[in-house]
Amino acid sequence: MNTDKVKHTRKIRVLHIITNLPIGGAQDNTLITVERLNRSRYDVSLIAANDGEWVTRAKQIKNLQLIFVDALTRPIHIFNDMIAFYKIYQIIKKNKYDIVHTHSSKPGFLGRIAAALAGVPIIIHTIHGFPFNDFMHPVVRWFFIFIERFLSYLSDKLITVSRLNLQHALKLKLATSQKLINIYSGIDFSKFNKKIDVTKKRHDLNIPNNTKVVGLIGRLSYQKGPEYFIQAAQLILQKEDNVLFLLIGDGKLREKCVKLAARLGISSQIKILGFRDDIPELLQVLDIYVLSSRWEGLGRSLTEALYLAKPTVATSVDGVPELVQNKKTGILVPPANPQALAEGVLYLLNDLDKGKKMAHNAKKLVEENFSADKMVSEIDELYQTLISDKHAQSH
């Protein structure tokens, strides 16, 4: 990597790269960062595909150079990936960025290699979630681990979004401890501080006031395990019939979820709402929040639910136990286990006061560590430290 001096007589040119802009944790993290970085210090650009519900949000960010590379898709596609790589390389080479900061697996692979070849002085990657998991074939899993180890050599710093993820990265020797830093993925608390008329919101959703509401928020994808949520719902309804289940999100598994609910005979007690832009309001409607993921960097909606002090049942995967400590801040259950998920929800339904006490403990944890301003401040501090180090090395 080029260690030329980054001049301090001009703004620092920073480029963030992410795949596309649907509603999601990595996207929210990235958009908050590019919006709030100090414009008197930084000239900020963002590369993404022109795809997703949050494209409009990105376009509304002031003083952001938004560059669309539509070949940058989430699935592996050799032809598209080659086109995306070439375009990203050209953009980086032309604009002479001081810092390239990539997010998620595909941009982390294409962007870091392109940045290294273009001689970018500082290359940073945020691990929002590992590109490998325990549900993969072992050979495929180790192939991805090998790729991540290689990419770490091209990186000046790797950011994890939970300390457990950082420990896991060290255990797998993805990078040295000097290259790893944890910066919690901040959320904009102001969006969740607005009190709403919950009774009216329930009425709008056709939910009776005396019905308990259990919800999951996330993509309807294999990773998120929505089928376990539905299977758990059937088990819960065998013991507690006055419960309604909300699936808030959309994705490839939507049709399968609809068919599964029908096959289990619980379609009338499950509402699949699709993607929504009123998540802060919908969270306030929930009595219990559920995370059923097979794997999860940390879980954006989980953090938001805990900020709103929602009693929570979550799978014990990756960084989740850092937030959900069993029977202290929520209920932890093993992944891919609808029976355990159901038992966790029933435990809270039978003693919601105890669940609320746990949730208030979690709220304190989130308030102290997960503000958007704290995250951006720590990223800014990291940038400044790396710039100073590069400057020192060049002398």
C-alpha positions as CSV (number, residue, x, y, z in Angstrom):
1,M,0.0,0.0,0.0
2,N,1.1,3.5,-0.8
3,T,2.3,5.3,2.3
4,D,2.6,8.8,0.7
5,K,1.9,11.7,3.0
6,V,-1.8,12.7,3.2
7,K,-1.6,16.4,3.0
8,H,-3.4,18.4,5.8
9,T,-3.8,21.5,3.6
10,R,-7.0,20.1,2.0
11,K,-10.0,18.0,3.0
12,I,-9.4,14.3,3.5
13,R,-11.0,12.4,0.6
14,V,-13.0,9.4,2.0
15,L,-14.8,6.8,-0.1
16,H,-17.2,4.3,1.5
17,I,-18.4,1.3,-0.6
18,I,-21.4,-0.9,0.1
19,T,-23.3,-3.3,-2.1
20,N,-26.7,-1.7,-2.4
21,L,-29.2,0.2,-0.2
22,P,-32.1,-1.8,1.0
23,I,-33.3,-1.4,4.6
24,G,-30.6,-3.1,6.7
25,G,-28.1,-2.8,9.5
26,A,-25.0,-2.4,7.4
27,Q,-26.7,0.2,5.2
28,D,-27.9,2.2,8.2
29,N,-24.5,2.2,9.7
30,T,-22.9,3.3,6.5
31,L,-25.5,6.1,5.7
32,I,-25.2,7.5,9.3
33,T,-21.4,7.6,8.9
34,V,-21.3,9.3,5.5
35,E,-24.0,11.8,6.6
36,R,-22.4,12.7,9.9
37,L,-18.7,12.9,9.1
38,N,-17.4,16.4,9.6
39,R,-17.6,18.2,6.2
40,S,-15.0,20.8,7.3
41,R,-12.5,17.9,7.5
42,Y,-13.7,15.3,5.0
43,D,-14.8,15.2,1.4
44,V,-17.1,12.1,1.5
45,S,-18.2,9.8,-1.4
46,L,-20.3,6.6,-1.4
47,I,-20.3,3.8,-4.0
48,A,-23.4,1.6,-4.1
49,A,-25.7,0.0,-6.6
50,N,-28.8,2.1,-7.4
51,D,-31.0,-0.4,-5.7
52,G,-33.0,-0.6,-2.5
53,E,-35.5,1.3,-0.4
54,W,-32.8,3.7,1.0
55,V,-31.5,5.0,-2.3
56,T,-33.7,8.1,-1.7
57,R,-32.3,8.5,1.8
58,A,-28.8,8.5,0.4
59,K,-29.7,11.0,-2.3
60,Q,-30.9,13.4,0.4
61,I,-27.6,13.4,2.3
62,K,-26.0,16.9,1.9
63,N,-22.4,17.2,0.5
64,L,-22.2,13.5,-0.4
65,Q,-20.9,12.4,-3.8
66,L,-23.1,9.4,-4.5
67,I,-21.7,7.1,-7.2
68,F,-23.8,4.3,-8.6
69,V,-22.2,1.0,-9.8
70,D,-25.1,-1.2,-10.7
71,A,-23.0,-4.2,-11.4
72,L,-22.3,-4.3,-7.6
73,T,-24.8,-7.0,-6.6
74,R,-25.1,-9.1,-3.4
75,P,-24.9,-12.6,-5.0
76,I,-21.6,-13.8,-6.5
77,H,-21.8,-13.3,-10.3
78,I,-18.4,-13.5,-12.1
79,F,-19.3,-11.3,-15.0
80,N,-21.0,-8.6,-12.9
81,D,-18.3,-8.8,-10.3
82,M,-15.5,-8.2,-12.9
83,I,-17.4,-5.2,-14.3
84,A,-18.0,-3.8,-10.7
85,F,-14.3,-4.3,-9.9
86,Y,-13.1,-2.5,-13.0
87,K,-15.5,0.4,-12.4
88,I,-14.5,0.7,-8.7
89,Y,-10.8,0.6,-9.6
90,Q,-11.3,3.4,-12.2
91,I,-13.3,5.6,-9.8
92,I,-10.6,5.2,-7.0
93,K,-7.7,5.8,-9.4
94,K,-9.4,8.9,-10.8
95,N,-10.4,10.5,-7.5
96,K,-7.2,9.7,-5.5
97,Y,-8.9,9.0,-2.2
98,D,-7.0,9.1,1.0
99,I,-9.2,6.6,2.7
100,V,-11.3,3.7,1.2
101,H,-13.7,2.2,3.8
102,T,-15.6,-0.9,2.7
103,H,-18.7,-2.5,4.2
104,S,-19.9,-6.1,4.0
105,S,-18.3,-9.1,2.1
106,K,-18.6,-8.3,-1.6
107,P,-17.5,-4.6,-1.4
108,G,-14.8,-5.7,1.1
109,F,-13.4,-8.1,-1.5
110,L,-13.6,-6.0,-4.6
111,G,-13.1,-2.6,-2.9
112,R,-10.0,-3.6,-0.9
113,I,-8.2,-5.2,-3.8
114,A,-9.1,-2.2,-6.1
115,A,-7.9,0.3,-3.4
116,A,-4.7,-1.6,-2.9
117,L,-3.9,-1.7,-6.6
118,A,-4.8,2.0,-6.9
119,G,-2.3,2.8,-4.2
120,V,-4.8,4.2,-1.6
121,P,-2.9,5.2,1.5
122,I,-5.5,3.9,4.0
123,I,-7.8,0.9,3.6
124,I,-10.5,0.1,6.2
125,H,-13.1,-2.6,6.3
126,T,-16.1,-3.0,8.6
127,I,-17.1,-6.6,9.4
128,H,-20.9,-6.3,9.8
129,G,-21.2,-10.0,9.7
130,F,-18.8,-12.8,8.7
131,P,-19.1,-14.1,5.1
132,F,-18.9,-17.6,6.5
133,N,-21.0,-19.5,9.1
134,D,-21.4,-22.8,10.8
135,F,-24.2,-23.8,8.4
136,M,-21.9,-23.8,5.4
137,H,-20.0,-26.8,4.0
138,P,-16.7,-26.9,5.9
139,V,-14.7,-26.6,2.7
140,V,-16.6,-23.5,1.6
141,R,-16.3,-22.1,5.1
142,W,-12.6,-22.5,5.2
143,F,-12.2,-21.0,1.7
144,F,-14.0,-17.8,2.8
145,I,-11.8,-17.7,6.0
146,F,-8.7,-18.0,3.8
147,I,-9.9,-15.1,1.6
148,E,-10.6,-12.9,4.6
149,R,-7.1,-13.7,5.9
150,F,-5.6,-12.6,2.6
151,L,-7.7,-9.4,2.5
152,S,-6.6,-8.4,6.0
153,Y,-3.0,-8.0,4.6
154,L,-4.5,-5.3,2.3
155,S,-6.2,-3.5,5.2
156,D,-4.9,-1.0,7.7
157,K,-7.8,-1.7,10.1
158,L,-10.7,-4.0,10.4
159,I,-13.7,-2.8,12.4
160,T,-16.0,-5.2,14.2
161,V,-19.4,-4.3,15.5
162,S,-19.2,-6.5,18.6
163,R,-16.4,-7.6,20.9
164,L,-17.4,-11.2,20.5
165,N,-17.0,-10.8,16.7
166,L,-13.5,-9.3,17.4
167,Q,-12.6,-12.3,19.6
168,H,-13.9,-14.7,16.9
169,A,-11.8,-13.0,14.3
170,L,-8.7,-13.3,16.4
171,K,-9.5,-17.0,17.1
172,L,-9.7,-17.7,13.4
173,K,-6.5,-15.6,12.8
174,L,-8.3,-13.4,10.3
175,A,-6.0,-10.6,11.4
176,T,-3.6,-9.5,14.1
177,S,-5.0,-7.8,17.3
178,Q,-3.2,-4.6,16.1
179,K,-5.4,-4.5,13.0
180,L,-8.7,-5.1,14.8
181,I,-10.8,-2.5,16.5
182,N,-14.4,-2.7,17.8
183,I,-16.8,0.2,17.1
184,Y,-20.4,-0.6,18.0
185,S,-22.8,0.1,15.2
186,G,-24.6,3.3,16.3
187,I,-28.3,4.0,15.9
188,D,-30.1,7.3,15.7
189,F,-31.9,7.3,19.0
190,S,-34.0,10.4,18.0
191,K,-36.0,8.2,15.6
192,F,-37.1,6.0,18.5
193,N,-37.8,8.6,21.2
194,K,-41.0,9.8,19.6
195,K,-44.0,8.5,21.6
196,I,-46.9,7.2,19.6
197,D,-50.5,6.3,20.2
198,V,-50.0,2.6,20.4
199,T,-53.8,1.9,20.6
200,K,-54.3,3.8,17.3
201,K,-51.3,2.0,15.7
202,R,-52.8,-1.4,16.8
203,H,-56.1,-0.3,15.3
204,D,-54.4,0.6,12.0
205,L,-52.9,-2.9,12.0
206,N,-56.2,-4.5,13.0
207,I,-54.8,-5.8,16.3
208,P,-57.2,-6.0,19.3
209,N,-55.9,-4.1,22.4
210,N,-55.9,-7.2,24.6
211,T,-53.9,-9.3,22.2
212,K,-50.2,-9.9,23.0
213,V,-47.9,-9.1,20.0
214,V,-44.7,-11.0,19.2
215,G,-42.6,-9.7,16.3
216,L,-39.6,-10.3,14.2
217,I,-38.0,-7.6,12.0
218,G,-35.6,-8.5,9.2
219,R,-35.1,-9.9,5.7
220,L,-37.1,-13.1,5.0
221,S,-33.9,-14.9,4.2
222,Y,-32.2,-18.2,5.2
223,Q,-29.9,-16.3,7.5
224,K,-32.8,-14.8,9.6
225,G,-34.5,-18.1,10.1
226,P,-38.1,-16.8,9.7
227,E,-39.4,-20.4,9.4
228,Y,-38.3,-21.1,13.0
229,F,-40.3,-18.0,14.0
230,I,-43.4,-19.4,12.3
231,Q,-42.9,-23.0,13.7
232,A,-42.4,-21.5,17.2
233,A,-45.6,-19.5,16.7
234,Q,-47.6,-22.7,16.2
235,L,-46.1,-24.2,19.4
236,I,-46.9,-21.0,21.4
237,L,-50.5,-20.9,20.1
238,Q,-51.1,-24.4,21.4
239,K,-50.6,-22.9,24.9
240,E,-51.5,-19.2,24.5
241,D,-54.2,-18.5,21.9
242,N,-54.5,-14.7,22.5
243,V,-51.2,-13.9,20.7
244,L,-50.6,-12.3,17.3
245,F,-47.3,-12.7,15.4
246,L,-45.8,-10.0,13.1
247,L,-43.2,-10.7,10.5
248,I,-41.8,-7.3,9.4
249,G,-39.7,-7.6,6.4
250,D,-39.5,-9.1,2.9
251,G,-37.3,-11.3,0.9
252,K,-36.9,-14.5,-1.1
253,L,-38.6,-16.7,1.6
254,R,-41.8,-14.7,1.8
255,E,-43.9,-17.1,-0.3
256,K,-42.4,-20.1,1.7
257,C,-43.4,-18.3,4.9
258,V,-46.9,-17.7,3.7
259,K,-47.3,-21.4,2.7
260,L,-45.7,-22.7,6.0
261,A,-48.1,-20.6,8.1
262,A,-51.0,-22.0,6.0
263,R,-49.8,-25.6,6.3
264,L,-49.5,-25.2,10.1
265,G,-53.0,-23.7,10.3
266,I,-52.0,-20.3,11.8
267,S,-52.3,-17.9,8.9
268,S,-55.0,-15.9,10.7
269,Q,-52.6,-15.2,13.6
270,I,-49.5,-14.2,11.6
271,K,-49.2,-11.0,9.7
272,I,-46.4,-10.6,7.1
273,L,-46.1,-6.8,6.7
274,G,-43.3,-6.6,4.2
275,F,-40.7,-3.8,4.3
276,R,-41.8,-0.8,6.3
277,D,-40.6,2.7,6.9
278,D,-42.3,2.9,10.3
279,I,-40.1,0.5,12.2
280,P,-39.8,2.8,15.3
281,E,-43.6,2.8,15.6
282,L,-44.0,-0.9,14.9
283,L,-41.5,-1.8,17.6
284,Q,-43.6,0.2,20.2
285,V,-46.6,-2.1,19.3
286,L,-44.6,-5.3,20.2
287,D,-44.9,-6.9,23.6
288,I,-42.0,-9.3,22.8
289,Y,-39.3,-9.0,20.1
290,V,-37.8,-12.2,18.6
291,L,-34.5,-12.7,16.8
292,S,-34.4,-16.2,15.1
293,S,-31.2,-15.8,13.1
294,R,-28.9,-18.7,12.2
295,W,-26.1,-16.2,12.3
296,E,-25.9,-12.4,12.9
297,G,-23.1,-9.9,13.3
298,L,-25.0,-8.3,16.1
299,G,-28.5,-7.4,14.8
300,R,-29.6,-3.9,14.1
301,S,-33.3,-4.4,14.9
302,L,-32.2,-6.2,18.0
303,T,-30.3,-3.1,19.2
304,E,-33.3,-1.0,18.4
305,A,-35.8,-3.2,20.2
306,L,-33.6,-3.3,23.3
307,Y,-33.3,0.5,23.2
308,L,-37.1,0.6,23.4
309,A,-36.9,-1.8,26.3
310,K,-38.7,-4.6,24.6
311,P,-38.6,-8.1,26.3
312,T,-36.5,-10.1,23.9
313,V,-35.8,-13.7,22.9
314,A,-32.8,-14.1,20.6
315,T,-30.6,-16.9,19.3
316,S,-27.2,-17.3,20.8
317,V,-25.1,-16.6,17.7
318,D,-22.0,-14.5,16.9
319,G,-22.2,-11.1,18.7
320,V,-25.8,-11.4,20.0
321,P,-24.8,-12.7,23.5
322,E,-22.9,-9.5,24.0
323,L,-26.3,-7.7,24.2
324,V,-28.6,-10.5,25.2
325,Q,-27.3,-12.0,28.4
326,N,-29.6,-14.9,29.4
327,K,-32.2,-13.9,32.0
328,K,-30.3,-10.6,32.6
329,T,-31.1,-8.6,29.5
330,G,-33.2,-11.1,27.6
331,I,-33.7,-14.8,26.9
332,L,-31.0,-16.6,24.8
333,V,-31.8,-19.8,22.9
334,P,-29.9,-22.0,20.6
335,P,-30.3,-21.4,16.8
336,A,-32.4,-23.5,14.5
337,N,-34.5,-24.7,17.4
338,P,-38.2,-23.6,17.2
339,Q,-39.0,-25.5,20.4
340,A,-36.5,-23.5,22.4
341,L,-37.7,-20.3,20.7
342,A,-41.2,-21.1,21.7
343,E,-40.2,-21.9,25.3
344,G,-38.4,-18.5,25.5
345,V,-41.4,-16.6,24.3
346,L,-43.8,-18.5,26.6
347,Y,-41.4,-17.8,29.6
348,L,-41.8,-14.0,28.9
349,L,-45.5,-14.2,28.1
350,N,-46.1,-15.8,31.5
351,D,-44.0,-13.1,33.3
352,L,-43.9,-10.0,31.3
353,D,-42.8,-7.9,34.3
354,K,-39.7,-10.0,34.6
355,G,-39.1,-9.6,30.9
356,K,-39.5,-5.8,31.2
357,K,-36.9,-5.7,34.0
358,M,-34.4,-7.6,31.7
359,A,-35.2,-5.2,28.9
360,H,-34.6,-2.1,30.9
361,N,-31.1,-3.5,31.8
362,A,-30.5,-4.0,28.1
363,K,-31.7,-0.4,27.3
364,K,-29.0,1.0,29.6
365,L,-26.4,-1.1,27.8
366,V,-27.6,0.2,24.4
367,E,-27.8,3.8,25.5
368,E,-24.2,3.8,26.8
369,N,-22.6,2.1,23.8
370,F,-24.7,2.4,20.6
371,S,-25.4,6.1,19.9
372,A,-24.8,7.2,16.3
373,D,-22.7,10.2,17.4
374,K,-20.4,7.9,19.5
375,M,-19.9,5.6,16.5
376,V,-19.1,8.4,14.1
377,S,-16.8,10.1,16.6
378,E,-14.8,6.8,17.1
379,I,-14.6,6.4,13.3
380,D,-13.3,9.9,12.9
381,E,-10.8,9.3,15.7
382,L,-9.7,6.1,13.9
383,Y,-9.2,8.0,10.6
384,Q,-7.2,10.7,12.3
385,T,-4.9,8.2,14.0
386,L,-4.3,6.3,10.8
387,I,-3.5,9.5,8.9
388,S,-1.1,10.5,11.6
389,D,0.6,7.1,11.5
390,K,0.9,7.2,7.7
391,H,2.4,10.7,8.0
392,A,4.9,9.5,10.6
393,Q,5.9,6.5,8.5
394,S,6.6,8.7,5.5
395,H,9.3,10.7,7.4
